[in-house]
Amino acid sequence: MKYITGYFDDDDVEFYFEVGDDDGVKRQVERVRSTGAFEAAASLEEWADALQSGHVADYQARFGGIADGAVSQWDPDAPLSDISKSAFEALWQDARAELGEQE
């Protein structure tokens, strides 16, 4: 696993990604920089379960979406940098606490 972050001025959103060995996003956190409010804390595994059970719209309304495609195929000029696993996990825990844990 690797952990990366990026900030996009246009949206004022900080993105945090857990990326698997297959180069796909496994978990994603989104936080509005100006307010500190979390907008997303989505897990690919949970999203897939919600899709299979017919509840993906409810899942996305609560936890947001998750990026698709290989990270290596993203815009090479995207402002991304590495972060530590512990930094990602702390953000994940905070975001899930704010958005409400998966039941």
Secondary structure as UniProt FT lines:
FT   STRAND          2..8
FT   TURN            9..12
FT   STRAND          13..19
FT   TURN            21..22
FT   STRAND          24..32
FT   TURN            33..35
FT   STRAND          38..43
FT   HELIX           44..53
FT   HELIX           56..63
FT   HELIX           71..73
FT   TURN            76..77
FT   STRAND          80..82
FT   HELIX           85..99
//
